[in-house]
Amino acid sequence: MSVADSNNKEFTGTDAHAVNGKLPGADAHYDLVVVGAGPAGLAAALEAAATGASVLLVDEHPVSAAQMGNDVPYWFGGRMTGAVQAKARMIEQVFMAEPLFEQAFEAGIDVQLGVYAWGLWRNRANLGALPEPMLGLADEERSWTVGFKAIVLATGARDLALAFDGWAQPGVMGAQGLHALLTRYDAFAGRRVVILGSGDLALDTARLALDKGLEVAALIEVLPAPQGDPAKVAAVQAAGVVIHCSTVIRGAPSGIDGVRAAVIGPVAGDGPLVTLDCDTICMAVDVVPAIELLDVAGGRIVTESARGGHVPQALAGAALPGVFIAGDCAGLGQSREQAAAQGRAVARQALGLEQAAADNAPDALDRLAYREAWLRALVSVTPDTVHVCQCEEVSRADLLGVQPPQYLPRPEKLGCRSLETLLADGPADQEQIKRLTRACMGACQARRCREQVGMLLAMGSNLPVEQAPRAGWRAPVRPLALKVLADWGEAEAMREGWDVWFGIPTQWTPYRDIGTEREAMHREALGGNMHL
C-alpha cells in the first residue's frame, strides 16, 4: 500500500508511524472456518475435513444465561429454566442433542461451542492495512481472531418479533427460541402455549410442542384461513388443536411469573373476546435471515419478500471473495436434508473443488405481505403507547412522532417534529430515526424491534413494506462486555505510535509529514506535537 503526499512524493510503507504492517495478525489460522453448527454448517465442515483441509467450526450455543436474558440470538422470552446457568451442563446437552458433533471431532475438526462470532473483516476500502481476512470470536472471558483462506457463514435465522399489549413480559417468545429450549437445551419452563401464526413455522412449532408433552391451547391467525401446508394443518387439528382464523391477540394478562393468559378477538369489528389460559405466547409468524456477519463484511444485501426481507443477494455459495453462505441465512426455508446438501456443495466450492454450489428456489409465499397483515392487525387493536422497542422503551407513538423515549427530556420545540415533517426532506432513514428516538439502540441490538420498526416507518411513509428503510449492522454484532473486547496484547509499535495514526492535522502531525521538513513547521505552528 502506498500513499502519495501533497508533493506527489510516494511513501512505500517505510514510515515508522504508519498503521500498515502494524496491525496484529490473527491468533490462529485455518483453511476453512464455518460459522454455525446447524445442518448446513455441520455438513460443510465435515465435507471440508474429508479433503484434508484444516477446519474450525464455531457455534454460539450454548449461549450464556445473560445473553438469553437479552434475547440473543433468539427471542427466549424469559422461559428458560435454571439449568441454563450451568455452562458445562449446557455444553454437554447441546453436544448430545446433535449426533454429528461426534463425527466432527473424529474427523479432526476444531469444534468450539459457546463461542460467538462478533465481527468479520476482509481487505477492502478502509481496511487495506489488514494483514489477512479475520473473524472476531469471543466467549464470556476473552476475545480473539482467526484467519482463514475461506469462510462459510451458516448463521441460520432469528425470530421475528411484533408488538402487542403485554408482549414485554416473561412468557412471550419466538419460535426459534422455543425450539432451542425444547431441543438443544432441554430447558423450557412453560407448560401451555398459544402460538401466533398458522404457516408452516407455526404448525411445525405446534407439532414439536405436542411431541415434547406440552399443551397447545390454540393457533391464532389474522387471515381468514390457515396459511401452511394443508397436511400439516390437518395433523395439528387432528391432535385437538384449534386454529382461530380472522382473529388477533388483544392482550396478555400478567401473573407473578409473567404471562397467565392470551386474550383474543376478531380482527375486524367488536366481536366477543376470548381468554385462553396459558403461560407462554409464541410468535411464529416468520423468521428473519441472520445476515449480520455478511453485512459487516460488506456483502451485498437485497430485499426479496419470498426469502424473508433483507437477505444476501446470493442464494448460496460465494457472497464475497473468500466468503460463502449456506443454509437458512439465505432465507430459502430448506429442509434439513436440503440444507446439508447445500452445505457440502458450498464447502467444496470454498475449497476450490467445484465452481458452483447447490441452491434451492425460495417458496412462492409473500412473506413480507404476511408480516404486514399481522402488523396491521396488531396496530389496529393495540394502543400506540405500547413499546415497539423494549430495551429503550420507545412506544409506537414515540417512533412515528420522532420523539425520544419518556425517560429523556423533551424540550417543547421537539413537539414540532414528526415523521411527517422529516418526510418533507426525503424518505425515512432508519439510522436517522434510531438516533432521534433511540429505537433499536438497546442491548438486544434490535433483534426484537428491527423489522417492525422498519415496517412501521414504511407504513407511516405510505411506502410498500418492500421499501422499508434498512439499518445496517456494525461489529460487534453480539453484545459483549468491554473486558472481553479489550486487547491486552497490544504490540509495542501500536502503543508507541497511536497518537499520530489518527492523522488529525489540526492537533497531531499527519503521517505524510513525519520525517519531512513540514514536521518541524507543524510543531512550530501548532505549539508542539504529542508524538515525541
N, C-alpha and C positions, 0 to 999 in steps of 0.2 A: 504494500500500500504506500503510495507516495502523496505528498501534499505540496502544492506549489504556493510560494509566498507571493506577496504583492509585487515583487520584482521579478516574478517568474523563475526564481531560483527553486530548484527541486531538492527536497529532502527525502531520503530513501530509508527512513526508519532509524537513522543514526542519532536522532535527538534523544538524549538520555531521559528527557522528561515526557516524551510522548507515550500515549497509552498502548500503542500497538506493541505486541510482543511481551507485555507485562501482565496481561490477564492470566490468571492461573488456569491450567488445563483441568480436565475432568479427573475425578478421583478414581474412576475405573473405566474400562473400555470393553466394548462388545461388538461382535459383528452385527447382531440384531438385538434390539430392545423391543419388547412387546408390553404395551400398557393396557391392562385389563385382562382378567383371567376368566372371562365368560367363554362360551363355546367357540367364538371366533378367535379370541386371543390364545386360548389353550391349544387349539388346532394349529395356529400359526407357529407357536413356539415349538411344538412337537415336530412339525414338518421341517422347520429350520434346523433343529438339533439333529435330525436324522441325516442331514447333509454334512455334518461335522462342524457347523458354524457354532461359535460361542454365542449363547443366548441368555438374556436376562428377561425374566417375566415378573412384572410387578403388579400388585393389586392392592387397592386401598382397604379392602376388607380383611380382617375386621376393623372397622373404624372405631375410634375411641368413643367412650360414652359422652365426652364433651362435644365431639363432632356430631354425634347423634342428636344431642340437645340443640345444636344449631341447624338440624335438618340438612346435614351434609353427609353424603352426596344425595341421599333420598329424603323424602318427607316422612320421617319416622313418627312424628306426631306425639311424642312422649309416651308411646305404648310399648316400650321395651321393658323387660324385667330387669331385676338387679344383676342378673347373670352377665350382662354386658360390661359390668365393672371389672370383671376378671379377664384381663387381656390374654393370659395364657390359655384359659379355658376357651375363649372365643377363637383363638388361632386354631386350637385343636378341633373345635366344632366346624369352622369354615373348611379346614383341611378334610375332615371326614365327610362333609357334605358333597365333595367333588372328587370322585374316584380318579379322575385324570391327573390330579396333583401327584399321586404316587408315581404314575408313569413319567411325569415331568422330572421328578427327582431322579428316577432311574436312568433317564435319558441324559443326565448331566446338565440340565437347565438350572440356572441360578434363580430359584423361586423366592421372591421376597413378598411376604404377606404383611398387611398392616402398614404398607408404605404408600405415601401419597405422591403422585406426580403433580407438581405445582407450577412448573414452567418449562417451556420448550423454546430453545434459541438456535438459530441457524445463521450462517453468514448471508447477510443481505443489507439493505440500506440501514445505516446507523449501527450495524453490528459487524462491520467489516473486520474489526480487531479481534473477534472471537478466534481462539486457536483451533476450534473444531465445533461441529454441532453438538449441543449438550442438552440433556434432560435434567431438570431440577427435581430431586427427590427429598422426602423428609419422613420421619416418624415423629413420635412425641418428644424425642430427646434431641435430635440433631437434623441437619440438612446436608446434602451433598449433591454432587453432579456426576453423571455418567456420560461418556462419549460413545458414539456409535457410527457404524457405516450406514445403517438404515434403521428406521423405527416404524413399527406398526401400531397405530392407535386403534385399539378395540375397546373404546371407552364406554360403549353402551348408550343408555338413555336414562334420563332422570324424570321425576314426577312433574306433571302439570298441576299447578295449584290455582284454584279460583275461589274468590272470597264469598262468604255468605255470613249471615248473622250467627255468631257463635263459633266461627271457624278458628279463632285464635285461642284454643284451649286444648289441653291434652285429650287425645282420642280422635282428633281429626287428622287424617294422614293420607298418604298417597299409595297407589297400587304397588309401586316399586318398593316402597318402604315396608309395606305389609308382606310382600313376597319374600324380602330379605329376612325379616324377623321370623317368618314361618319356616323358611328352608335353611339358608346359610347359618342363621344364628340360633334357631330353635328357642327364641326368647320373646315371644309375643305375649303381652299381658292381658289382652281382651278375650271376650267370650262370644259376644253377639254383635254382628256387623251389619250396617246398612251401607250399600255400595251405590255410588253415584255414577251413572252411565249404563249403557246396555250394548256397547260394542264388544268386539272380541276381547279386548283388555278387561272389561268389567266381567264378562262371562267367564273368562279363564280365572280371574281373581275369585269369583264366587265358587267355582269348582275346586280351586285349591283350598279355600277356607273350609268348605264342606269336607274335603278329604282329610283335613287336619283336625276334624272334630268340632269345628266352630259352628255356631248358628248364624245363618244369613237371614236377617229379618226381611229384606226386600232389596230389589234393584230399583233405582229411580231414574226415569228417562224423561227429558223435557220434550222430545219429539213424539209424534203420535204413535210410533211403532218401534219395537226393538231394532237396534242397528247392526247387530252382529250376525254371525253365521247361523242360519235357521236351525241347523242340527244342534249347535251349542245352546241356542235359546230353548229348544225342546228339552234338552237334557237337564238344564237348570230348572225349568218349570216342572219337569217330572220328579225332581228332587224336592218339590214342595215350595220352591222359592217364587214369590210373586214379583212380577215386573210391573211397576206402576208407570204407565206412559202418560204423556201430556201433563207431567207432574214435576214440580220443582221443590227443592228443600227450602223451607221458610225460616228455619232456625234450629239451633241445637242447644236445648236447655242444659245447664251445667249442674254437676253434683260435686261431692267432695273430691272425687278422682277425675274430674273433667266431664266429658260427655255422658249424659244419662239417657238421652232420647234424641230422636230426629223428628221435627215437625214438618210435614209435607202437605202440599196443597196443589190445586190446579195451576198451570202456567197462566192461563187466561181466566179472568172473571174472579168472583169472590165465593167460590165453592167452599165446601166444608174442609177444615183442616183435620189431619190425622196425625196422631202421635205414635211413633214406633219406639218402643223401649230398645235401647242398645247402649253399648259402652264405646263403640267405635264407628266413625263415619269415614268411609274410604273413598277418596276422589279417584275414580278410574275412568275419567273421560278420555285422557290421552297421555302419552309420554312425550318427552322432548329430547331429541338427539343431543348427546353431550359433545359439543363442538369446542369446548373451552381451550384445550391444548392446541388444536389446529388453528384456532382463531389467533391466539397469541403468537403462533409461529408464522403468521402471515398467509395462511391458507385462504383460498377463495371460498367465500360463503355466499350462497344464493337462497332465494325464498321459493320453496315448492310446497304447495299445500298437501299433495299426496304423500310427501315424505316427512311431514310434520313441521313445516315452517322454515326456520333458518337452519340450513343443512350444508354440508360440504358439496361443492359443485360436482365432485367425483362420486359416483355410486360406490366404487371400491377401487383398490389399487393406489396408484400414485396420485397424491393430492398436492405434493410439492416435491422438489428434488430430494430424494432420500427419505421422504415422509409418506407413509402409506396408511390407508384406513381400511377397516373391515368391521362387519357386524352392524349392530343397531345404531351406532353413531352416525351412519349414513341415512337412517330413517326408513329402512326398507321393510321393517316388520317381518323379519325372517323367522323360520322355524329353527330349532336347534341344529338340525342336520344341514340346512342351507347355510347357516352362519359358519358352521365348522368347515364346510366345503369351501366357502369363500375365504376363510382364514388360511387354509392350506394353500390355496392358489395365490393369495396375496403374499404369503411368506416366500414362495418360490419367485414371485416377481421381484420382491425386495432384495433377494439374493442374486438377482440377475439370471435366474434359471428359466424364466418364462417372460414373455413380453406383455401379457395381459392377464388380469385377474378375473375370476368368475364373479358375476354380479347377478342381481335379480331385479326385475322391474318392480317399482313400487305399486302398492294397491291403488285402485281407482278412487277410493274414498276421499272426499274433500275434507281433510282433517281440520283445516282452518275454519271452514264453514261450520263444522260440528262444534268446535270450540266456541265460535261466535254465538251459535244458537244457545249454548249453555250460559255463556257470559251475559247475553242479553236477557235471558230468563231470570238469572240471579239478580241482575241490576234492577229489573222491574219489581222485585219483591223485597229488595234489601235496602235499608236506609243508607243515605250517602255518607253517614257518619262511620260506617264500617271501615276498618282499616284495610287497605289493599296492600300495604307494606307493614307487616307485623313488627319487624325489627325497629323501624323508625317511627312507628305509629302515625303513618300518613293515611288519612282517610281518602275515600273517593272524591269527596268534595274538595279536600286539600289539593289533590292531584290535578283535577280539572280547573280548579281556581288558581293553580300555580302558587300555592301558599306553603310556607314552611310548616312543619308539624307543630302541634299545640304547645310542646314544651319549649319552643323557641319564641323570642319576642316577635310581635307582628306590628311593626310601625303602621300608622294609619295609611300612608301612601301605598302600602302593599295591596290595600283593598282595591286599587285601580287596576291591578294586574290580574289576568286570567288567561286561560288557553286561547280564548278568542282574540285578546289583544296581541298575544305572541304570534298568532297565525297571520296577522297583518304584515309580518316581516318574512313569512315563508312557512313551509311545513314544520310541524313539531319535530323536535330533535330530542330523543330520549336521554342523551347525555346531558343536554342543557336542562331538561326538566329535572333530571336527577340532582343536579347542582342547586337548582332553585327550590326543590321541595324535599330533598333527601330521600325520596322514594328510590329503592334499590341500592341504598348505601349501607345496609346493615350487615351483621355478622354472617348471615346465610349467603351473602354475596348475590342476592336477588333470586335465589333458587325458588323462593315461594311467591315472587311477585313479578319477575321479569316479563313473562309472556302476557299476563293480564294487564300490566301497566301499558305495554305496547299496544294491545288491542283497545284498551280504553282511550288512549291517545288517538288512535286511528278513528275510532267511533266518534270521539269529540271533534275530530277534524273533518268529519264526513268523508273519510277515505275508506276504501276496501281494506279488510284486515290484512290482505296480502301486502299492503303498503305500510303496515305498522312500522314505526321507526324502531331501529335495532340499536341497542347499546352493545359495544364491544367488550371483550374480556381483556384483562391485564393480569400479568403474573404478580403475586401468586394467585392461582385460580382456586386455591383452597385456603380456608382460614388457618393461619399458622402463628404460633407465638413468636414474638421478636427474639427470644432466646434461641429458638430453633433456627431462625434465619440468619442470626449473627455469624459472620465469618471470622472466627477467632484465629484462623490460619492464614491471615493476610500476609502476603510476601513483603519483604523489606523494601523492595523497589516501589511497591504500591504505597506503603506508609511514607516513604521519602518524597514522593513526587505528587501526592494527592492534591496539593493546593494549586498547582498550575494546570492540572488536567481539565479543569472546568473552562479554562481559557476565557475568563471574563475580562476583556481588555480595560475596563474602567477600574478594575481593582487589582488584578494579578497580571503578570506578564503572560501573553499568549504563547502557545507552543512555538509559533513560527519565528518569534523574536528572540528566543533563548539562544545564547551563543552568538548573537549578532550585535552590531553597534546600536541597534534600536533598543536592546535590553537596557543599556545604560541610560538612553534618553527616556525610556519608560520609567525607570526608577527616579530619575531627576524630576520628571514632570509630575509624577503621582506621589512623590514623597516616600519611596521605598517599595519593596517587593516582599511579599510574605515568604517566597521561596529563597532561602538564604543558604 
